[in-house]
Amino acid sequence: MAEATKKEGFFARIKRMFREMRSELKKVVWPTKRQLLNNVLVVLVCCLVVGACIWIFDAVAALVVQGIISLVTG
């Protein structure tokens, strides 16, 4: 005869989830303070570069649109 599997209750599943999460977090290699600072600086510089590129593209596009409008209106 097939074995009857007992379904876990809601709180038992939550408890098991937290137990598994805790065991997985023990495996994480956390960055040092220096690595964290380095990563934050890299992200900030990348954001500034991308923001500057978007700003320049927007300014050039605005000039092109203004030029087209001035040509059409005469």
N, C-alpha and C positions, 0 to 999 in steps of 0.2 A: 504494500500500500504506500502511496505517496506520503512523504513527510509533510505535515501541516506547518506552514511557516506563520509565525506569530507576527503581526504587523506592529511596528513600533508606534508608541504614542507620540503625540506632538512634542511634548517636553523632553522625551527621551531622544528624539531626533535633534532637537536644538542643543541638548547637552552633548551629544556625540559630535555635532558640527563644531561646537566651540572646542572640544577636546582635540579634534583633528586639526582645527585652525591653529591651536596652540602648538601642536607638534610640528606643523609646517613652518610656523614662525621661528621655531628654534633652528631651523635649517638655513634661514636667511643670513646672508653675509652683509651686514650693515656697513655703509661707507664710513670712512673716517671723516673727521671734521674738515680736514684739508681737501679730501675728494669731493665732499659736499659743496664746499665753497667754490672749488674749481668748476663743478658742474653748473652751479647757479650762475657763475660769471659767463660761462659759455652760452647758456640759454639767454641771458640778458643781452649779450653782444649779438647773437643771432636775431633776436627780436628787434633790436635797434637797426641792424642792417636791412632786414626785411621791411621794417617800417619806413626806412629812408627810401628804399627802392619803390615802394608803393606811393610814397609822397611825391617822389620825382615823376613817376609815371602819371600820377593824377594831375600834377602841374602841367606837364607836357600835353596831356589829353585836353585839359581845359584851354590851353593856348590854341590847340588845333581847332577845337569847337568854336572858340571865339573868332578865329580867323575865317572859318567857314561861314559863320553867321554874318560877319562883316562883309564878306564877298557876296552873299545872297541878298542882304538888305541894301547894299550899294553904298 
